[in-house]
């Protein structure tokens, strides 16, 4: 009887079960729909009696289904909200995090140390022309020092006839700064440089930081003080000992190569102390010198009025020394295990 229909609807456990009941009673071939169809074949008396009754079934069944549907939907939503609650007290899953590469780290540290000494940062192009990279730096075309640079040349000349190359050092930025800003100058120029060379201590691309000071009355004492101050600040040690060796660069006169003393402790190089002390050795970290007057003139500055010093630091070498790394090539392999071994990633 009809009471059972209503209790079946009210007892439906799921929306699917409820829909099945709707089809069973009220669908096109449903039982209540069937009763309604039968009205058409009845006599007027029968119809007057049964019509309101069947209409009542249809209306009440519909109302019961709508009410039950509402209840089931609300329950489903509540269940979903409960299931999707985020527990903020749970520990987050560990996600690997990136870190600054040791070379970038050292570049930043160097720039910071030199900023404290009053140096501004200058830049120049990595694709450089022969004039800025060599000629203006007192290396005319036939100069033997050019051969020592293992230069990557571009096969074709530029549209304006310039011979192009990948800069072999950051020294061309000296020339660009002199031409651009004139004297006085106090800049560093960090960047990539390229030479056709590769072994445990050489990679075809590496990093330098150039330094240039042009002012009046500048002498070797200024250079020595600056390098000492910077190396002590960079390595955060007061016992840094420098060895200044006479050397040769076409663009400086006199030219000086600078070594720092270090010792090996447990297979790790530790900077500090004289390289001549027992258990110690010297490591070359930079080239420098008083800027050759011909270079000052090539930069459009009067060398009788202005003097200066310049230096070029091997950044990758300094990074190896500071962080106790021994193979330069590993710097550019991008191996996260190697980086994290030295504490450079999470
Ligand atoms: N440009 C030199 C090199 O790459 C380094 C240097 C820079 C030397 C400035 C003296 C002065 O080896």
Boltz pocket constraint, residues with backbone or C-beta under 6 A from the ligand:
constraints:
  - pocket:
      binder: B
      contacts: [[A, 168], [A, 169], [A, 170], [A, 171], [A, 211], [A, 249], [A, 252], [A, 256], [A, 287], [A, 288], [A, 289], [A, 310], [A, 311], [A, 312], [A, 313]]
      max_distance: 6.0
